[in-house]
Structure formats: C-alpha cells, structure tokens
Amino acid sequence: MPQIAQLADTYASQVFWLLIFFGFTFFVIGRGMVPKVMDTVAMRDKQIADDLAAAQAARDTANEQEEIWRQRENANHATAQAVIAKAKADAAAKTDKKVAAAQKRLDTKLAEAESRIAEARSAAMSEVETVAAEAAQDIVARLAGAKVDAAAAKAAVKEALAHG
C-alpha cells in the first residue's frame, strides 16, 4: 500500500509543523492573550470587590446617619411633648382661674338674689299678715258683729301663723 509507504517520508514533516503550530498557538494565546484576559478578570473582580466595599461603607454611613437622625427626632418629639404638656397645664390653670372667677361672680349674684328673695318673702309675709288681720277684722265684724282693733287682730294672725 502506497499510503503506508509515504507515512515514513511525511511523518517527520507533519510532526515538525504540528510542533510549530502548537508552539505558535501556545506563545500567542497562552503567553500573550490569556494573561491579558486573566488581568482583565482580576481587575474586574477587584473593581467589583471595591464597589461592594464602597457600597457597604455607604450603607454603614447611612445607617449611622439614620440612627443620629432618629435620636434627634426622638429628642425633638420629647421636647414637643413637654411643650404640649406645659401648654396644656398653663391652659388648664388659666381655665381654672376663669372658672373660679366666674364661680365667685355667680356665688355673689346668688347671695344677692337669695337676700332679695328673703326680703321679698318677709315683705310678702308682712303684707300677708296685714291682709289676714284686715280679713279677720272684717270676718269678726260680719259674723259676731263685734269690732276688733288692728293690734289684736295682728297678734292673733301672728300666733296662728307661728303655730300653723
């Protein structure tokens, strides 16, 4: 077979070109391109790690700022509550003063009204006694035909009113 006979003549040439091709490929890709790709991947990994570290630092700073803000807001809230409580207490004190002054005025008016009522009652009772004494005099004069003086009639009316 002629193909087998040629094998020995071309074998050395094929091995030579195979070594040249793989050597060229090794040096161009293995020594030239792969380190550049690996450097790019390493640089990318480093950039990602730096970005994650910066993001974590920003998150930590934001959390610290938020905590400071919350503490400040809580302090402001407590101050506002104290101001509101003081305002309520002041308003209650003013209201109590106004109510006390109004109650005092009402008590004064009530005392004056009670004294006027007592005066009116005593005047009415006096007038009732006078009318009752005059009526008693008229009744005695009509029924018994006797005349009773005004002082005696008043005394009898007072006694009747006192004992019921």
NORFEN-V211790 format. One record per pair of residues at least 12 apart in sequence whose C-alpha atoms are under 8 Angstrom apart, sorted by the first residue. I is the first residue (numbers start at 1). J is the second residue. D is the distance in whole Angstrom. If there is no record, write none. Layout:
I | J | D
I | J | D
This chain:
129 | 154 | 7
129 | 157 | 6
129 | 158 | 7
130 | 154 | 7
132 | 154 | 8
132 | 157 | 7
133 | 150 | 7
133 | 153 | 5
133 | 154 | 5
133 | 156 | 8
133 | 157 | 6
134 | 150 | 7
134 | 153 | 7
136 | 153 | 7
137 | 149 | 8
137 | 150 | 7
137 | 153 | 6
